[in-house]
Each structure stands twice: as C-alpha cells, then as structure tokens.
C-alpha cells in the first residue's frame, strides 16, 4: 500500500486553494489599476481570497491529520 495516496485529498485541496488565490490576486490587481478602487468586482475577489485562504488551511489540517494518524499507526505496529 502506498502511503502517499492518503495525502492526495489534502494536497488537492491545497492545490485548488492556491489556484483560486492566484486567480483572485490577478483580479484584484486588475481592478486596483482602474480608477475606481472600491469596485464590486474587487470586493468580491477579496472575499473569495479569504475563502480560498481558509480552504488552504483546511487542506493543511487534512494533511496533518493524515500524518498524525499514520504516525500513530506506525508507532503501534512497531
């Protein structure tokens, strides 16, 4: 059994969060270069950035939980 397969869901969550943050950062940069700095698009992108940040933190927690669980199982087996 390949141990790395257990971390795939957590890593996928982190990857999607990173992609989302990249997209929203580009959108915020585009909107900031325009004259109206308080546009609805910029506010929406900023809120989405916070959501992607939380998604990334959730992915990290999944990876840590898998790591802790596997460490516990390995300690029990040895």
C-alpha positions as CSV (number, residue, x, y, z in Angstrom):
1,X,0.0,0.0,0.0
2,X,1.3,3.4,-1.0
3,X,1.2,5.8,1.9
4,X,1.3,8.9,-0.3
5,X,-2.2,8.1,-1.5
6,X,-3.6,9.0,1.9
7,X,-2.4,12.6,1.5
8,X,-3.8,13.2,-2.0
9,X,-7.2,14.7,-0.9
10,X,-5.4,17.2,1.4
11,X,-2.9,18.1,-1.3
12,X,-5.7,18.6,-3.9
13,X,-7.5,20.9,-1.5
14,X,-4.3,22.9,-1.1
15,X,-3.7,23.0,-4.8
16,X,-7.2,24.3,-5.6
17,X,-6.8,26.9,-2.9
18,X,-3.5,28.0,-4.4
19,X,-5.1,28.2,-7.9
20,X,-8.0,30.2,-6.5
21,X,-5.7,32.6,-4.7
22,X,-3.7,33.2,-7.9
23,X,-6.9,34.0,-9.9
24,X,-8.3,36.3,-7.3
25,X,-4.9,38.1,-6.8
26,X,-4.8,38.8,-10.6
27,X,-8.4,40.1,-10.5
28,X,-7.6,42.4,-7.5
29,X,-4.5,43.7,-9.4
30,X,-6.6,44.4,-12.5
31,X,-9.3,46.2,-10.5
32,X,-6.7,48.1,-8.5
33,X,-5.2,49.5,-11.7
34,X,-8.5,51.0,-12.7
35,X,-9.6,54.4,-11.4
36,X,-12.4,53.1,-9.1
37,X,-10.6,51.2,-6.3
38,X,-13.8,50.3,-4.5
39,X,-15.5,48.3,-7.3
40,X,-17.8,45.5,-6.6
41,X,-15.5,43.1,-8.5
42,X,-12.6,44.0,-6.3
43,X,-14.6,43.4,-3.2
44,X,-15.9,40.1,-4.5
45,X,-12.3,39.0,-5.4
46,X,-11.1,40.0,-1.9
47,X,-13.9,38.0,-0.2
48,X,-13.1,35.0,-2.5
49,X,-9.4,35.3,-1.5
50,X,-10.3,34.9,2.2
51,X,-12.4,31.8,1.3
52,X,-9.5,30.3,-0.6
53,X,-7.2,31.1,2.3
54,X,-9.5,29.1,4.6
55,X,-9.7,26.3,2.1
56,X,-5.9,26.1,2.1
57,X,-5.8,26.0,5.9
58,X,-8.4,23.2,5.8
59,X,-6.2,21.3,3.3
60,X,-3.2,21.7,5.6
61,X,-5.2,20.4,8.6
62,X,-6.2,17.3,6.5
63,X,-2.6,16.6,5.6
64,X,-1.5,17.0,9.3
65,X,-4.3,14.7,10.5
66,X,-3.3,12.0,8.0
67,X,0.3,12.4,9.0
68,X,-0.5,12.2,12.7
69,X,-2.8,9.1,12.1
70,X,-0.1,7.3,10.1
71,X,2.5,8.2,12.7
72,X,0.3,6.7,15.4
73,X,-0.3,3.6,13.4
74,X,3.3,3.1,12.7
75,X,4.1,3.6,16.4
76,X,1.5,0.9,17.3
77,X,2.8,-1.5,14.7
78,X,6.5,-1.2,15.8
